[in-house]
């Protein structure tokens, strides 16, 4: 049998063959209808979005991304068990892939990240466990929520220059608090407090969210019904907006955060406070990744030039084809978890001891109403603490 590219060094020969084969593979490769699912999700058509991603091909390079998106869709449908299964599967697949690094990264000297399996930025992988914890909290599965907390902590203790996440720290602390691990919960609450630059404080012993003096007027009214009965509190994880896509990430999206006011029986209980902004996290992550990628990209491009020149010496027409195939794969990897909210907020407020429902009023930074929701589920209970969450998709 005649050998392809005779006389060429084995490494270059393999690279040339791979380039041609991979170009053909990518041309015929189709992903699930992610864009349709995302559009339906942000239009509030959660059932249709779930149907769009009903079948996710195994071993597809976007399998993890599809699972992350479907997990979010199913959580908003109240399908907490199915949502948890999606995110657990995504976590298992991610564990099999290498971490971001010049030498251990998921890139080779031939292809760039866009042609390889999606893993997401470190903050996306960490937030997946924070959202997974909410699935378990909704089902009163405190032990599994605590496992998520430990996964969050594990990832945030190995940042390698990527941004820390106050929301993840608070979620981890709260889940540990629910299993009476007060010492480790306090560590996470302190870490969250150290990351926050807004006008709030966190009591590390109780997890209480305390406004500084210049914003007391927004949070001091306490429900009379809560004072007339046994002490109780509502911890509500509130998310708003959507992660911007195809934009320049940075401080612009972290200015003037919206918030949510919480009412029960027409009585004001308190408000939410911002703990993370995903656009800011993406911007910081991209800057860190750019530094890591620099050496890898330079080496990859030099290798591609060497391969195409070696082929060109054998066959000029084929050399041009290989050059086109190799550099066609240099498109930037812009994939991300697009159903992530923009704002990740927490409200911890006193509430009636017989809480059955509550109303969330979403407001702009200036206090203008943006919409409202009456929440009857999920509302879980652990002792005198009620746990809930809600999402404003910004329709």
ABEGO torsion letter per residue (X at the ends): XBBBGBGBBAAAAAAAAAAAAAAAAAAABBBBBAAAAAAAAAAGBAAAAAAAAABBBBGBAAAAAAAAAAAAAAAAAGBAAAAAAAAAAAAAAAAABBBBBAAABABBAABBAAABBBAEBAAAAAAAAAAAAAAAAAAGBAAAAAAAAAAAAAAAABAGGBBBBAAAAAAAAAAAAAAGBAAAAAAAAAAAAAABABBBBBBAAAGBBBBBAAAAAAAABBBAAAAABBBBBBBBBBBBEBBBBGBBBEAAAABGBBBBBBBBGGBBAEBBBBABBAAAAAAAAAAAAAAAAAAAAAAAAAAAAAAAAAAAAABAAAAAAAAAAAAAAABBBABBBAABBABBBBBBBBBBAABABBBBBBBBAAGBBAEBBBBAOBBBBBEABBBBBBBBAGX
